């Protein structure tokens, strides 16, 4: 029995190594072929699931038909329809970015650093420059301008800026909470069915449970601490793990699913922790970091660097000046309006990270299909 277990463990290790080599930069044709086949299988499975839930699907389609008719029929209600449309797409945009940040699909897209953080920073800089937060209602990334000169202005408080970006920040946090559900459902389904899924994270979790008392390195002790906190404290343990930047939170989802923690206990604590507590911590950090006096001090410190300081300082000064001009509609000013190399680099960084995210999805789905083939081969060998 021990020999069979050792052979099976070695086989699984070899299969994982084989799957890890199925990536676009090593086997492009095989990877693309497996990706398309896995996509077709997933589409087939989703179609079957929708057919089994066709009553729910019919209700959703009828609701969409009513909403479509309401959208296109003229009347006094159109002003409310346009308002709700704008709010819905604005919220859906940030929820989607939050899901992409935490759902994984091979790797997470760091949408806070790429989208939400810069958005909060731009609102903060604009608020201090305009001495007001009376910008147009969202969405306003391309329309962020100071109010008219005659509008009432005063000192901008930290709380006013927090309130200005609260909707998009909380929607992003809610998206990250939704993205944490797949590990929970995977572990819960495995525990209820008694089957052991061939999932690396779940297998690592089970090994951690077996060797919890003998954990030596810091990473293992941290994982055991998270598992114990969630298991013993329950709702407040999950809330504590979700309320701080925690790269081990996937383990909390697996732990809750494995120990059959009720769905609303897990999701409620995760939603409150990520969309309310953690988001306010992150917002305050970005707003304080990009407040006017701190930004000026940072630019001055860059200029104080020997030899290369002034050359590094100039693009930051040009960028800040261009933003001030844009906020005040002074497009006819003598300050050059050409693209700053700092913004050019950031745009290219966003493109590179999005492309890497897409490549990671392709590789992950191709490896999932390879796992299907390996499992099929193993099943055929057992039946012989």
C-alpha positions as CSV (number, residue, x, y, z in Angstrom):
1,X,0.0,0.0,0.0
2,X,2.8,2.4,0.9
3,X,4.6,1.5,-2.4
4,X,1.4,2.2,-4.4
5,X,1.0,5.5,-2.7
6,X,4.6,6.4,-3.4
7,X,4.2,5.5,-7.1
8,X,1.0,7.5,-7.4
9,X,2.6,10.5,-5.7
10,X,5.6,10.3,-8.1
11,X,3.2,10.0,-11.1
12,X,1.3,13.0,-10.0
13,X,4.5,15.0,-9.6
14,X,5.7,14.0,-13.1
15,X,2.3,14.9,-14.6
16,X,2.4,18.4,-12.9
17,X,5.9,18.9,-14.3
18,X,4.6,17.9,-17.8
19,X,1.7,20.3,-17.5
20,X,3.9,23.2,-16.4
21,X,5.8,22.9,-19.7
22,X,2.6,23.5,-21.7
23,X,3.0,27.3,-22.1
24,X,3.0,29.5,-25.2
25,X,6.8,30.3,-25.1
26,X,7.7,26.6,-25.0
27,X,5.0,24.7,-27.0
28,X,2.9,27.4,-28.8
29,X,1.0,25.1,-31.1
30,X,0.1,22.5,-28.5
31,X,-0.8,25.2,-26.0
32,X,-3.2,27.0,-28.5
33,X,-4.7,23.6,-29.5
34,X,-5.4,22.6,-25.9
35,X,-6.7,26.1,-25.1
36,X,-9.3,26.0,-27.8
37,X,-10.3,22.4,-26.9
38,X,-10.7,23.4,-23.2
39,X,-12.7,26.4,-24.3
40,X,-15.1,24.2,-26.3
41,X,-15.5,21.8,-23.4
42,X,-16.3,24.6,-21.0
43,X,-18.8,26.1,-23.4
44,X,-20.5,22.7,-23.7
45,X,-20.6,22.2,-19.9
46,X,-22.0,25.7,-19.4
47,X,-24.7,25.1,-22.0
48,X,-25.7,21.8,-20.3
49,X,-25.9,23.6,-16.9
50,X,-28.0,26.4,-18.4
51,X,-30.3,23.8,-20.0
52,X,-30.8,22.1,-16.7
53,X,-31.7,25.5,-15.2
54,X,-33.8,26.7,-18.1
55,X,-36.6,28.0,-15.9
56,X,-34.2,30.5,-14.3
57,X,-32.8,31.3,-17.7
58,X,-36.3,32.1,-19.0
59,X,-37.0,34.4,-16.1
60,X,-33.7,36.2,-16.7
61,X,-34.4,36.6,-20.4
62,X,-37.9,37.9,-19.6
63,X,-36.4,40.4,-17.2
64,X,-33.9,41.5,-19.8
65,X,-36.7,41.9,-22.4
66,X,-38.7,44.2,-19.9
67,X,-35.6,46.2,-19.2
68,X,-34.8,46.6,-22.9
69,X,-38.4,47.8,-23.6
70,X,-38.1,50.3,-20.8
71,X,-34.8,51.5,-22.1
72,X,-36.0,52.2,-25.7
73,X,-39.6,53.4,-25.0
74,X,-39.7,57.2,-24.9
75,X,-41.2,58.9,-21.8
76,X,-40.6,60.9,-18.7
77,X,-38.9,57.9,-17.2
78,X,-35.9,58.2,-19.6
79,X,-34.0,60.6,-17.2
80,X,-34.1,57.9,-14.5
81,X,-33.1,55.2,-17.1
82,X,-30.1,57.2,-18.2
83,X,-29.0,57.8,-14.6
84,X,-29.3,54.2,-13.7
85,X,-27.5,53.1,-16.9
86,X,-24.6,55.3,-16.1
87,X,-24.4,54.2,-12.5
88,X,-24.8,50.5,-13.4
89,X,-22.0,50.5,-16.0
90,X,-19.7,52.5,-13.7
91,X,-20.3,50.0,-10.8
92,X,-20.0,47.0,-13.2
93,X,-16.7,48.3,-14.5
94,X,-15.1,48.4,-11.0
95,X,-16.7,45.2,-9.9
96,X,-15.2,43.5,-13.0
97,X,-11.8,44.9,-12.2
98,X,-12.0,43.6,-8.7
99,X,-13.0,40.1,-9.8
100,X,-10.0,40.1,-12.2
101,X,-7.7,41.1,-9.4
102,X,-8.6,38.1,-7.1
103,X,-10.2,35.4,-9.2
104,X,-6.8,34.1,-10.5
105,X,-7.3,32.3,-13.8
106,X,-3.6,31.4,-13.6
107,X,-2.6,34.8,-12.1
108,X,-4.4,37.8,-10.8
109,X,-4.4,41.1,-12.7
110,X,-3.2,43.8,-10.3
111,X,-6.1,46.2,-11.0
112,X,-5.6,48.2,-7.9
113,X,-2.1,49.3,-8.9
114,X,-3.1,49.7,-12.6
115,X,-6.6,51.3,-12.3
116,X,-8.1,52.1,-8.9
117,X,-4.9,53.4,-7.3
118,X,-4.1,55.9,-10.1
119,X,-7.8,56.9,-10.2
120,X,-7.8,57.8,-6.5
121,X,-4.5,59.5,-6.9
122,X,-5.8,61.7,-9.8
123,X,-8.9,62.6,-7.9
124,X,-6.8,63.5,-4.8
125,X,-4.4,65.7,-6.9
126,X,-7.4,67.4,-8.6
127,X,-9.2,68.0,-5.3
128,X,-6.1,69.8,-3.8
129,X,-5.5,71.8,-7.0
130,X,-9.1,72.9,-7.4
131,X,-9.8,73.3,-3.6
132,X,-13.0,71.4,-4.3
133,X,-14.5,68.0,-5.1
134,X,-17.4,69.3,-7.1
135,X,-16.4,67.4,-10.2
136,X,-18.9,65.9,-12.7
137,X,-20.6,62.7,-11.6
138,X,-18.8,59.5,-12.5
139,X,-17.7,58.3,-14.9
140,X,-15.2,61.1,-15.2
141,X,-11.7,59.7,-16.0
142,X,-11.7,61.8,-19.2
143,X,-13.7,64.7,-17.8
144,X,-11.9,65.5,-14.5
145,X,-12.0,69.3,-14.5
146,X,-12.2,72.0,-11.8
147,X,-15.6,73.7,-11.3
148,X,-16.2,77.2,-12.6
149,X,-14.3,80.0,-11.0
150,X,-17.5,81.4,-9.5
151,X,-18.3,78.2,-7.6
152,X,-17.9,78.1,-3.9
153,X,-14.5,76.8,-2.8
154,X,-12.8,76.0,0.5
155,X,-10.2,73.8,2.1
156,X,-10.6,70.2,1.0
157,X,-10.8,67.7,3.8
158,X,-9.5,64.1,3.8
159,X,-13.1,62.8,4.4
160,X,-14.4,64.7,1.4
161,X,-11.9,63.0,-0.9
162,X,-12.7,59.6,0.7
163,X,-16.4,60.2,0.1
164,X,-15.7,61.2,-3.5
165,X,-14.1,57.9,-4.4
166,X,-16.1,55.6,-2.1
167,X,-18.5,54.2,-4.7
168,X,-15.8,52.9,-7.1
169,X,-13.5,51.7,-4.3
170,X,-16.3,49.8,-2.6
171,X,-17.4,48.2,-5.9
172,X,-13.8,47.2,-6.6
173,X,-13.6,45.6,-3.1
174,X,-16.9,43.8,-3.6
175,X,-15.5,42.4,-6.9
176,X,-12.4,41.1,-5.0
177,X,-14.8,39.4,-2.5
178,X,-16.7,37.7,-5.4
179,X,-13.3,36.5,-6.9
180,X,-12.6,34.7,-3.6
181,X,-15.6,32.3,-4.1
182,X,-14.1,29.7,-6.4
183,X,-11.6,28.2,-3.8
184,X,-14.4,28.1,-1.3
185,X,-16.8,26.2,-3.6
186,X,-14.1,23.9,-4.8
187,X,-13.1,22.8,-1.3
188,X,-16.7,22.5,-0.2
189,X,-17.7,20.4,-3.1
190,X,-14.7,18.1,-2.5
191,X,-15.6,17.7,1.2
192,X,-19.3,16.9,0.5
193,X,-18.6,14.5,-2.3
194,X,-15.6,12.8,-0.6
195,X,-13.6,13.1,-3.8
196,X,-10.1,14.5,-3.7
197,X,-9.7,17.0,-6.5
198,X,-6.4,17.2,-8.4
199,X,-5.9,20.8,-7.4
200,X,-2.4,21.8,-6.2
201,X,-3.7,24.4,-3.7
202,X,-6.2,21.9,-2.2
203,X,-3.5,19.2,-2.0
204,X,-1.1,21.7,-0.3
205,X,-3.9,22.5,2.2
206,X,-4.4,18.9,3.0
207,X,-0.7,18.3,3.5
208,X,-0.6,21.4,5.7
209,X,-3.3,19.9,7.9
210,X,-1.3,16.6,8.2
211,X,1.9,18.4,9.2
212,X,0.5,21.4,11.1
213,X,2.2,20.4,14.3
214,X,5.7,20.1,12.7
215,X,5.7,23.3,10.6
216,X,9.1,24.9,10.8
217,X,9.5,27.7,8.1
218,X,7.8,31.1,8.4
219,X,5.5,30.5,5.4
220,X,4.1,27.2,6.7
221,X,3.6,28.7,10.2
222,X,1.7,31.7,8.6
223,X,-0.5,29.4,6.7
224,X,-1.3,27.3,9.8
225,X,-2.0,30.5,11.7
226,X,-4.5,31.6,9.0
227,X,-6.2,28.2,9.0
228,X,-6.5,28.1,12.8
229,X,-7.8,31.7,13.0
230,X,-10.5,31.0,10.4
231,X,-11.4,27.6,11.8
232,X,-11.6,28.6,15.5
233,X,-12.8,32.2,15.4
234,X,-15.3,31.8,12.5
235,X,-16.9,35.0,11.2
236,X,-14.6,37.4,13.0
237,X,-11.5,35.3,12.0
238,X,-12.6,35.5,8.3
239,X,-13.3,39.3,8.8
240,X,-9.8,39.8,10.2
241,X,-8.1,38.0,7.4
242,X,-10.1,39.8,4.7
243,X,-9.6,43.3,6.3
244,X,-5.8,43.4,5.7
245,X,-3.7,42.9,2.6
246,X,-3.3,39.1,2.8
247,X,-1.8,37.0,0.0
248,X,-2.8,33.9,1.9
249,X,-6.6,34.6,1.8
250,X,-7.2,31.9,-0.8
251,X,-6.2,29.5,2.0
252,X,-9.0,31.0,4.1
253,X,-11.5,30.3,1.3
254,X,-10.3,26.7,1.1
255,X,-10.4,26.3,4.8
256,X,-14.0,27.6,5.0
257,X,-15.1,25.3,2.2
258,X,-13.3,22.3,3.7
259,X,-14.8,22.8,7.1
260,X,-18.3,23.5,5.6
261,X,-18.5,27.0,6.9
262,X,-22.0,28.4,5.8
263,X,-21.8,30.4,2.6
264,X,-23.2,33.7,4.0
265,X,-20.8,33.5,7.0
266,X,-17.9,33.3,4.6
267,X,-19.1,35.7,1.9
268,X,-20.6,38.2,4.4
269,X,-17.3,38.4,6.4
270,X,-15.3,38.6,3.2
271,X,-17.5,41.3,1.7
272,X,-17.4,43.5,4.8
273,X,-13.7,43.0,5.2
274,X,-12.7,43.7,1.6
275,X,-15.3,46.2,0.4
276,X,-15.5,48.3,3.6
277,X,-12.6,47.9,6.0
278,X,-9.7,47.1,3.7
279,X,-10.8,49.5,1.0
280,X,-10.9,52.4,3.4
281,X,-7.4,51.6,4.6
282,X,-6.1,51.4,1.0
283,X,-7.9,54.6,0.1
284,X,-6.5,56.5,3.0
285,X,-3.0,55.4,2.2
286,X,-3.3,56.5,-1.5
287,X,-5.0,59.8,-0.6
288,X,-2.4,60.7,2.1
289,X,0.5,59.7,-0.2
290,X,-0.8,61.9,-3.0
291,X,-1.8,64.9,-1.0
292,X,-0.4,68.1,-2.3
293,X,2.4,68.8,0.2
294,X,3.7,65.2,0.2
295,X,3.8,65.1,-3.6
296,X,5.8,68.4,-3.6
297,X,8.2,67.0,-1.0
298,X,8.7,63.8,-3.0
299,X,9.4,65.8,-6.2
300,X,11.9,68.0,-4.2
301,X,13.6,64.9,-2.8
302,X,14.0,63.5,-6.4
303,X,15.6,66.7,-7.4
304,X,18.1,66.4,-4.5
305,X,19.6,63.2,-5.9
306,X,23.2,64.0,-6.9
307,X,23.9,64.2,-10.7
308,X,20.7,62.6,-12.0
309,X,18.3,64.4,-9.7
310,X,17.3,67.4,-11.9
311,X,16.9,65.2,-15.0
312,X,14.6,62.8,-13.1
313,X,12.7,65.7,-11.5
314,X,11.8,67.4,-14.8
315,X,9.3,64.8,-16.2
316,X,7.5,64.7,-12.8
317,X,7.2,68.5,-12.8
318,X,6.1,68.5,-16.4
319,X,3.5,65.9,-15.7
320,X,2.1,67.7,-12.7
321,X,2.0,71.0,-14.6
322,X,0.2,69.3,-17.5
323,X,-2.4,67.9,-15.1
324,X,-2.9,71.4,-13.6
325,X,-3.4,72.9,-17.0
326,X,-5.9,70.2,-18.0
327,X,-7.9,70.7,-14.8
328,X,-8.2,74.4,-15.5
329,X,-9.0,74.1,-19.3
330,X,-5.9,76.1,-20.2
331,X,-5.2,74.1,-23.3
332,X,-4.0,77.3,-25.1
333,X,-1.2,77.9,-22.5
334,X,2.4,77.9,-23.6
335,X,3.2,74.8,-21.7
336,X,3.9,71.9,-24.1
337,X,1.0,69.5,-24.4
338,X,3.0,66.6,-25.7
339,X,2.8,63.2,-24.1
340,X,5.0,62.9,-21.0
341,X,7.4,59.9,-20.9
342,X,6.2,59.1,-17.4
343,X,2.6,58.6,-18.6
344,X,3.9,56.8,-21.7
345,X,5.8,54.3,-19.6
346,X,2.7,53.7,-17.3
347,X,0.5,53.1,-20.4
348,X,3.0,50.6,-21.7
349,X,3.2,48.9,-18.3
350,X,-0.6,48.5,-18.3
351,X,-0.5,47.0,-21.8
352,X,2.3,44.5,-20.8
353,X,0.5,43.4,-17.6
354,X,-2.8,42.9,-19.4
355,X,-1.1,40.9,-22.1
356,X,0.6,38.8,-19.5
357,X,-2.7,38.2,-17.8
358,X,-4.3,37.0,-21.1
359,X,-1.3,34.7,-21.8
360,X,-1.6,33.3,-18.3
361,X,-5.3,32.5,-18.9
362,X,-4.4,30.7,-22.2
363,X,-1.7,28.7,-20.4
364,X,-3.9,27.8,-17.5
365,X,-6.7,26.6,-19.7
366,X,-4.3,24.6,-21.9
367,X,-2.9,22.9,-18.7
368,X,-6.4,22.1,-17.6
369,X,-7.0,20.3,-20.8
370,X,-3.7,18.4,-20.4
371,X,-4.9,17.4,-16.9
372,X,-8.1,16.0,-18.5
373,X,-6.1,13.9,-20.8
374,X,-3.9,12.6,-18.0
375,X,-6.9,11.7,-15.9
376,X,-8.5,9.9,-18.8
377,X,-5.4,7.9,-19.4
378,X,-5.2,7.0,-15.8
379,X,-8.8,5.9,-15.7
380,X,-8.2,3.7,-18.8
381,X,-5.2,2.1,-17.2
382,X,-7.2,1.2,-14.0
383,X,-10.0,-0.4,-16.1
384,X,-7.6,-2.7,-17.9
